[in-house]
Amino acid sequence: MPSKDDHKAKAEHDKQFADSLDLSTTPYLDWAITALFYAALHYVEAYFATMKRHSPDHRTRDSAIQRDSRIRNLYNDYNELKNYSINARYYMVSFAASDVTRNLLPRLENIRSRIMPLL
């Protein structure tokens, strides 16, 4: 299983990828959204790795987040990132750069800033 540091590095890698795209012009906004969700996922998994807990799938992870008293308040942000990612990947919903900058980036930053002290 990946370690806390592995998950943290992957979260930062995914965020850096999203940051490397010019959101106002990229034709790959769907990939930026997906990368932001997976950054959030890996921050959450880094936290779970500190307790030797790993989530085998999204449903288990969702439940684990909601049950954990230290991070349950992050579930709405996490779920919003996940839903945007699902809509971008599977339903080909078109989003605007402002959706990312005004809604998703602050949610990811909230997750990152609250999880980092727990690592």
N, CA, C and O atoms as a DFTB+ gen file, in Angstrom:
476 C
 N C O
     1  1       0.830      -1.186       0.000
     2  2       0.000       0.000       0.000
     3  2       0.876       1.252       0.000
     4  3       1.935       1.276       0.627
     5  1       0.431       2.281      -0.701
     6  2       1.200       3.521      -0.689
     7  2       1.261       4.127       0.722
     8  3       0.339       3.980       1.524
     9  1       2.347       4.793       0.984
    10  2       2.534       5.436       2.291
    11  2       1.890       6.818       2.304
    12  3       1.439       7.326       1.278
    13  1       1.861       7.397       3.470
    14  2       1.391       8.770       3.638
    15  2       2.154       9.697       2.702
    16  3       1.556      10.529       2.019
    17  1       3.471       9.553       2.672
    18  2       4.293      10.422       1.827
    19  2       4.033      10.185       0.344
    20  3       4.057      11.127      -0.448
    21  1       3.786       8.934      -0.038
    22  2       3.446       8.629      -1.432
    23  2       2.158       9.350      -1.833
    24  3       2.089       9.973      -2.893
    25  1       1.145       9.258      -0.979
    26  2      -0.134       9.911      -1.281
    27  2       0.016      11.428      -1.310
    28  3      -0.556      12.094      -2.172
    29  1       0.774      11.966      -0.382
    30  2       0.985      13.411      -0.350
    31  2       1.691      13.869      -1.625
    32  3       1.304      14.876      -2.218
    33  1       2.707      13.150      -2.042
    34  2       3.436      13.497      -3.267
    35  2       2.522      13.414      -4.488
    36  3       2.590      14.264      -5.376
    37  1       1.676      12.401      -4.531
    38  2       0.754      12.257      -5.658
    39  2      -0.270      13.385      -5.656
    40  3      -0.618      13.899      -6.718
    41  1      -0.754      13.777      -4.490
    42  2      -1.691      14.904      -4.402
    43  2      -1.048      16.166      -4.948
    44  3      -1.664      16.903      -5.719
    45  1       0.183      16.412      -4.550
    46  2       0.886      17.614      -5.015
    47  2       1.164      17.539      -6.516
    48  3       1.073      18.548      -7.216
    49  1       1.499      16.358      -7.005
    50  2       1.725      16.143      -8.431
    51  2       0.454      16.460      -9.228
    52  3       0.513      17.163     -10.236
    53  1      -0.683      15.945      -8.779
    54  2      -1.946      16.184      -9.471
    55  2      -2.314      17.666      -9.455
    56  3      -2.785      18.202     -10.459
    57  1      -2.102      18.325      -8.323
    58  2      -2.389      19.762      -8.220
    59  2      -1.467      20.558      -9.134
    60  3      -1.908      21.506      -9.784
    61  1      -0.200      20.185      -9.190
    62  2       0.747      20.880     -10.072
    63  2       0.353      20.725     -11.533
    64  3       0.496      21.663     -12.317
    65  1      -0.139      19.554     -11.902
    66  2      -0.614      19.368     -13.263
    67  2      -1.750      20.339     -13.563
    68  3      -1.727      21.029     -14.583
    69  1      -2.738      20.395     -12.684
    70  2      -3.864      21.316     -12.895
    71  2      -3.368      22.758     -12.967
    72  3      -3.839      23.540     -13.792
    73  1      -2.422      23.105     -12.106
    74  2      -1.874      24.463     -12.091
    75  2      -1.091      24.785     -13.367
    76  3      -0.942      25.953     -13.726
    77  1      -0.595      23.762     -14.043
    78  2       0.210      23.999     -15.248
    79  2      -0.655      24.392     -16.448
    80  3      -0.134      24.868     -17.457
    81  1      -1.958      24.197     -16.345
    82  2      -2.866      24.531     -17.441
    83  2      -3.364      25.965     -17.295
    84  3      -3.690      26.403     -16.191
    85  1      -3.422      26.684     -18.386
    86  2      -4.034      28.009     -18.382
    87  2      -5.540      27.782     -18.458
    88  3      -6.080      27.486     -19.524
    89  1      -6.200      27.923     -17.333
    90  2      -7.617      27.570     -17.245
    91  2      -8.497      28.379     -18.193
    92  3      -9.565      27.915     -18.593
    93  1      -8.069      29.557     -18.547
    94  2      -8.900      30.396     -19.418
    95  2      -8.823      29.988     -20.884
    96  3      -9.673      30.379     -21.683
    97  1      -7.798      29.194     -21.246
    98  2      -7.653      28.824     -22.657
    99  2      -7.543      27.332     -22.919
   100  3      -7.682      26.899     -24.063
   101  1      -7.299      26.545     -21.898
   102  2      -7.064      25.122     -22.136
   103  2      -8.307      24.409     -22.674
   104  3      -9.421      24.668     -22.219
   105  1      -8.113      23.527     -23.628
   106  2      -9.222      22.674     -24.050
   107  2      -9.368      21.458     -23.132
   108  3     -10.213      20.594     -23.368
   109  1      -8.548      21.397     -22.095
   110  2      -8.512      20.241     -21.186
   111  2      -8.992      20.587     -19.785
   112  3      -8.463      20.075     -18.798
   113  1      -9.978      21.441     -19.699
   114  2     -10.516      21.817     -18.395
   115  2     -11.069      20.599     -17.664
   116  3     -11.019      20.537     -16.436
   117  1     -11.594      19.634     -18.408
   118  2     -12.088      18.401     -17.796
   119  2     -10.967      17.662     -17.073
   120  3     -11.189      17.083     -16.010
   121  1      -9.772      17.680     -17.642
   122  2      -8.635      17.020     -16.990
   123  2      -8.144      17.810     -15.789
   124  3      -7.684      17.226     -14.807
   125  1      -8.235      19.121     -15.855
   126  2      -7.873      19.935     -14.693
   127  2      -8.801      19.617     -13.530
   128  3      -8.351      19.457     -12.395
   129  1     -10.095      19.524     -13.812
   130  2     -11.088      19.198     -12.780
   131  2     -10.818      17.815     -12.208
   132  3     -10.867      17.611     -10.995
   133  1     -10.535      16.876     -13.087
   134  2     -10.248      15.507     -12.646
   135  2      -8.995      15.480     -11.778
   136  3      -8.963      14.798     -10.753
   137  1      -7.971      16.213     -12.180
   138  2      -6.726      16.248     -11.401
   139  2      -6.965      16.849     -10.017
   140  3      -6.389      16.384      -9.033
   141  1      -7.801      17.869      -9.935
   142  2      -8.091      18.480      -8.631
   143  2      -8.817      17.499      -7.717
   144  3      -8.535      17.428      -6.521
   145  1      -9.749      16.749      -8.286
   146  2     -10.420      15.738      -7.473
   147  2      -9.430      14.694      -6.979
   148  3      -9.452      14.324      -5.805
   149  1      -8.563      14.217      -7.863
   150  2      -7.621      13.187      -7.435
   151  2      -6.579      13.737      -6.463
   152  3      -6.054      12.987      -5.640
   153  1      -6.275      15.014      -6.543
   154  2      -5.420      15.616      -5.517
   155  2      -6.107      15.519      -4.163
   156  3      -5.487      15.136      -3.171
   157  1      -7.390      15.867      -4.124
   158  2      -8.158      15.767      -2.873
   159  2      -8.177      14.333      -2.373
   160  3      -7.968      14.080      -1.187
   161  1      -8.426      13.401      -3.274
   162  2      -8.467      11.980      -2.909
   163  2      -7.147      11.567      -2.259
   164  3      -7.151      10.885      -1.234
   165  1      -6.034      11.968      -2.836
   166  2      -4.743      11.544      -2.283
   167  2      -4.409      12.260      -0.970
   168  3      -3.726      11.684      -0.123
   169  1      -4.868      13.487      -0.781
   170  2      -4.701      14.101       0.545
   171  2      -5.476      13.303       1.593
   172  3      -4.972      13.054       2.688
   173  1      -6.692      12.908       1.256
   174  2      -7.502      12.104       2.176
   175  2      -6.824      10.759       2.440
   176  3      -6.744      10.318       3.586
   177  1      -6.343      10.118       1.395
   178  2      -5.676       8.826       1.568
   179  2      -4.375       8.964       2.353
   180  3      -4.005       8.044       3.083
   181  1      -3.677      10.081       2.222
   182  2      -2.477      10.313       3.043
   183  2      -2.865      10.317       4.517
   184  3      -2.178       9.728       5.352
   185  1      -3.968      10.983       4.825
   186  2      -4.460      11.002       6.200
   187  2      -4.794       9.587       6.671
   188  3      -4.378       9.185       7.757
   189  1      -5.528       8.840       5.879
   190  2      -5.884       7.474       6.266
   191  2      -4.644       6.588       6.397
   192  3      -4.612       5.689       7.237
   193  1      -3.640       6.832       5.584
   194  2      -2.414       6.033       5.663
   195  2      -1.709       6.220       7.002
   196  3      -0.987       5.324       7.440
   197  1      -1.899       7.359       7.662
   198  2      -1.272       7.560       8.976
   199  2      -1.842       6.599      10.010
   200  3      -1.239       6.368      11.058
   201  1      -3.011       6.043       9.705
   202  2      -3.662       5.089      10.604
   203  2      -3.673       3.685      10.008
   204  3      -4.360       2.792      10.503
   205  1      -2.906       3.508       8.947
   206  2      -2.825       2.207       8.250
   207  2      -4.189       1.789       7.700
   208  3      -4.512       0.603       7.620
   209  1      -4.978       2.797       7.325
   210  2      -6.276       2.538       6.696
   211  2      -6.198       2.977       5.246
   212  3      -5.651       4.037       4.944
   213  1      -6.731       2.182       4.367
   214  2      -6.764       2.517       2.950
   215  2      -8.150       2.222       2.417
   216  3      -8.822       1.300       2.879
   217  1      -8.565       2.996       1.461
   218  2      -9.892       2.822       0.872
   219  2      -9.759       2.100      -0.464
   220  3      -9.060       2.573      -1.360
   221  1     -10.420       0.966      -0.600
   222  2     -10.301       0.209      -1.845
   223  2     -11.122       0.799      -2.995
   224  3     -10.893       0.467      -4.158
   225  1     -12.084       1.679      -2.667
   226  2     -12.916       2.251      -3.722
   227  2     -13.538       3.558      -3.229
   228  3     -13.427       3.915      -2.056
   229  1     -14.189       4.257      -4.149
   230  2     -14.758       5.570      -3.825
   231  2     -15.858       5.478      -2.765
   232  3     -15.920       6.315      -1.865
   233  1     -16.707       4.491      -2.864
   234  2     -17.822       4.373      -1.915
   235  2     -17.290       4.167      -0.491
   236  3     -17.787       4.779       0.455
   237  1     -16.294       3.315      -0.347
   238  2     -15.716       3.067       0.978
   239  2     -15.054       4.332       1.510
   240  3     -15.173       4.651       2.693
   241  1     -14.362       5.045       0.638
   242  2     -13.694       6.287       1.050
   243  2     -14.718       7.321       1.485
   244  3     -14.549       7.962       2.522
   245  1     -15.778       7.490       0.707
   246  2     -16.836       8.444       1.081
   247  2     -17.353       8.159       2.484
   248  3     -17.489       9.062       3.309
   249  1     -17.637       6.896       2.736
   250  2     -18.155       6.499       4.039
   251  2     -17.126       6.745       5.139
   252  3     -17.469       7.217       6.223
   253  1     -15.879       6.427       4.858
   254  2     -14.815       6.615       5.855
   255  2     -14.636       8.089       6.205
   256  3     -14.416       8.432       7.367
   257  1     -14.728       8.952       5.210
   258  2     -14.614      10.394       5.470
   259  2     -15.757      10.833       6.384
   260  3     -15.533      11.545       7.363
   261  1     -16.958      10.418       6.070
   262  2     -18.130      10.830       6.848
   263  2     -18.108      10.299       8.277
   264  3     -18.666      10.927       9.177
   265  1     -17.475       9.158       8.494
   266  2     -17.427       8.562       9.835
   267  2     -16.277       9.092      10.691
   268  3     -16.312       8.958      11.914
   269  1     -15.271       9.684      10.075
   270  2     -14.088      10.119      10.810
   271  2     -14.313      11.512      11.398
   272  3     -14.471      12.484      10.659
   273  1     -14.326      11.604      12.710
   274  2     -14.653      12.872      13.376
   275  2     -13.665      13.990      13.046
   276  3     -14.020      15.166      13.120
   277  1     -12.433      13.638      12.685
   278  2     -11.438      14.679      12.412
   279  2     -11.552      15.258      11.008
   280  3     -11.072      16.366      10.770
   281  1     -12.166      14.549      10.077
   282  2     -12.243      15.075       8.704
   283  2     -13.660      15.084       8.125
   284  3     -13.845      15.473       6.972
   285  1     -14.644      14.671       8.888
   286  2     -16.004      14.615       8.327
   287  2     -16.478      15.972       7.820
   288  3     -17.294      16.041       6.901
   289  1     -15.971      17.051       8.416
   290  2     -16.382      18.384       7.964
   291  2     -15.819      18.728       6.579
   292  3     -16.171      19.763       6.013
   293  1     -14.951      17.874       6.032
   294  2     -14.412      18.078       4.685
   295  2     -15.224      17.354       3.617
   296  3     -14.970      17.517       2.424
   297  1     -16.188      16.565       4.039
   298  2     -16.899      15.722       3.081
   299  2     -17.598      16.533       1.989
   300  3     -17.540      16.146       0.822
   301  1     -18.247      17.629       2.325
   302  2     -18.948      18.406       1.299
   303  2     -17.991      18.924       0.237
   304  3     -18.304      18.882      -0.953
   305  1     -16.828      19.414       0.656
   306  2     -15.842      19.874      -0.320
   307  2     -15.340      18.716      -1.176
   308  3     -15.240      18.832      -2.398
   309  1     -15.029      17.611      -0.529
   310  2     -14.554      16.431      -1.246
   311  2     -15.613      15.941      -2.241
   312  3     -15.301      15.646      -3.394
   313  1     -16.841      15.861      -1.790
   314  2     -17.922      15.359      -2.630
   315  2     -18.186      16.285      -3.824
   316  3     -18.489      15.814      -4.920
   317  1     -18.073      17.576      -3.615
   318  2     -18.263      18.521      -4.720
   319  2     -17.171      18.338      -5.776
   320  3     -17.459      18.341      -6.973
   321  1     -15.928      18.179      -5.340
   322  2     -14.846      17.900      -6.286
   323  2     -15.108      16.591      -7.039
   324  3     -14.902      16.510      -8.250
   325  1     -15.555      15.593      -6.323
   326  2     -15.850      14.302      -6.948
   327  2     -16.977      14.433      -7.970
   328  3     -16.883      13.894      -9.073
   329  1     -18.030      15.142      -7.610
   330  2     -19.158      15.283      -8.526
   331  2     -18.786      16.059      -9.787
   332  3     -19.200      15.687     -10.885
   333  1     -18.021      17.119      -9.643
   334  2     -17.548      17.841     -10.824
   335  2     -16.720      16.907     -11.710
   336  3     -16.866      16.915     -12.932
   337  1     -15.865      16.117     -11.100
   338  2     -15.021      15.197     -11.851
   339  2     -15.863      14.153     -12.585
   340  3     -15.614      13.859     -13.754
   341  1     -16.841      13.605     -11.906
   342  2     -17.736      12.626     -12.550
   343  2     -18.460      13.272     -13.728
   344  3     -18.543      12.688     -14.809
   345  1     -18.975      14.463     -13.519
   346  2     -19.687      15.148     -14.595
   347  2     -18.776      15.472     -15.775
   348  3     -19.186      15.379     -16.932
   349  1     -17.539      15.853     -15.472
   350  2     -16.594      16.151     -16.553
   351  2     -16.174      14.885     -17.295
   352  3     -16.054      14.892     -18.520
   353  1     -15.952      13.803     -16.557
   354  2     -15.439      12.569     -17.171
   355  2     -16.512      11.750     -17.871
   356  3     -16.320      11.318     -19.008
   357  1     -17.625      11.535     -17.214
   358  2     -18.610      10.586     -17.724
   359  2     -19.769      11.218     -18.482
   360  3     -20.330      10.607     -19.392
   361  1     -20.128      12.440     -18.106
   362  2     -21.290      13.074     -18.716
   363  2     -20.911      14.217     -19.645
   364  3     -21.773      14.864     -20.240
   365  1     -19.604      14.456     -19.762
   366  2     -19.054      15.467     -20.656
   367  2     -19.697      16.842     -20.483
   368  3     -19.906      17.575     -21.449
   369  1     -20.003      17.171     -19.234
   370  2     -20.518      18.497     -18.917
   371  2     -19.397      19.494     -19.155
   372  3     -18.252      19.265     -18.766
   373  1     -19.734      20.588     -19.790
   374  2     -18.749      21.646     -20.022
   375  2     -18.762      22.607     -18.836
   376  3     -19.815      23.064     -18.390
   377  1     -17.589      22.893     -18.353
   378  2     -17.448      23.833     -17.250
   379  2     -16.627      25.023     -17.716
   380  3     -15.908      24.952     -18.712
   381  1     -16.747      26.109     -16.981
   382  2     -15.981      27.319     -17.258
   383  2     -14.791      27.400     -16.298
   384  3     -14.788      26.785     -15.231
   385  1     -13.795      28.162     -16.701
   386  2     -12.636      28.377     -15.835
   387  2     -13.080      28.925     -14.478
   388  3     -12.486      28.597     -13.451
   389  1     -14.107      29.746     -14.473
   390  2     -14.591      30.328     -13.213
   391  2     -15.144      29.262     -12.272
   392  3     -15.091      29.432     -11.054
   393  1     -15.673      28.167     -12.816
   394  2     -16.125      27.070     -11.951
   395  2     -14.948      26.510     -11.159
   396  3     -15.074      26.174      -9.982
   397  1     -13.823      26.418     -11.818
   398  2     -12.619      25.886     -11.172
   399  2     -12.067      26.888     -10.175
   400  3     -11.792      26.539      -9.027
   401  1     -11.904      28.125     -10.604
   402  2     -11.251      29.108      -9.735
   403  2     -12.109      29.533      -8.554
   404  3     -11.591      29.772      -7.464
   405  1     -13.405      29.629      -8.762
   406  2     -14.287      30.118      -7.687
   407  2     -14.835      29.021      -6.796
   408  3     -15.155      29.265      -5.633
   409  1     -14.946      27.804      -7.335
   410  2     -15.592      26.748      -6.568
   411  2     -14.630      25.615      -6.193
   412  3     -14.570      25.210      -5.032
   413  1     -13.892      25.116      -7.157
   414  2     -13.103      23.913      -6.893
   415  2     -11.767      24.188      -6.216
   416  3     -11.411      23.489      -5.267
   417  1     -11.027      25.175      -6.671
   418  2      -9.728      25.452      -6.030
   419  2      -9.871      25.784      -4.551
   420  3      -9.083      25.281      -3.749
   421  1     -10.845      26.613      -4.147
   422  2     -11.003      26.851      -2.704
   423  2     -11.358      25.579      -1.922
   424  3     -10.930      25.416      -0.780
   425  1     -12.125      24.696      -2.523
   426  2     -12.482      23.448      -1.844
   427  2     -11.256      22.560      -1.662
   428  3     -11.051      21.979      -0.596
   429  1     -10.447      22.460      -2.708
   430  2      -9.220      21.666      -2.578
   431  2      -8.295      22.290      -1.535
   432  3      -7.703      21.573      -0.728
   433  1      -8.166      23.594      -1.543
   434  2      -7.295      24.257      -0.571
   435  2      -7.801      24.024       0.856
   436  3      -6.997      23.846       1.771
   437  1      -9.089      24.023       1.052
   438  2      -9.638      23.738       2.379
   439  2      -9.266      22.321       2.813
   440  3      -8.861      22.109       3.956
   441  1      -9.399      21.363       1.917
   442  2      -9.030      19.978       2.233
   443  2      -7.541      19.894       2.561
   444  3      -7.154      19.322       3.580
   445  1      -6.716      20.465       1.696
   446  2      -5.266      20.410       1.902
   447  2      -4.866      21.070       3.224
   448  3      -4.092      20.505       3.996
   449  1      -5.390      22.250       3.473
   450  2      -4.967      22.992       4.670
   451  2      -5.446      22.333       5.961
   452  3      -4.814      22.501       7.004
   453  1      -6.528      21.600       5.910
   454  2      -7.012      20.915       7.123
   455  2      -6.377      19.553       7.319
   456  3      -6.255      19.078       8.448
   457  1      -5.973      18.923       6.231
   458  2      -5.377      17.594       6.360
   459  2      -3.886      17.667       6.672
   460  3      -3.379      16.841       7.431
   461  1      -3.189      18.620       6.113
   462  2      -1.734      18.688       6.314
   463  2      -1.330      18.658       7.793
   464  3      -0.387      17.944       8.133
   465  1      -1.992      19.391       8.680
   466  2      -1.609      19.309      10.096
   467  2      -1.867      17.935      10.716
   468  3      -1.286      17.609      11.752
   469  1      -2.721      17.133      10.101
   470  2      -3.023      15.805      10.636
   471  2      -2.012      14.758      10.181
   472  3      -2.015      13.626      10.665
   473  1      -1.156      15.143       9.254
   474  2      -0.159      14.183       8.752
   475  2       1.072      14.213       9.621
   476  3       2.026      13.478       9.366
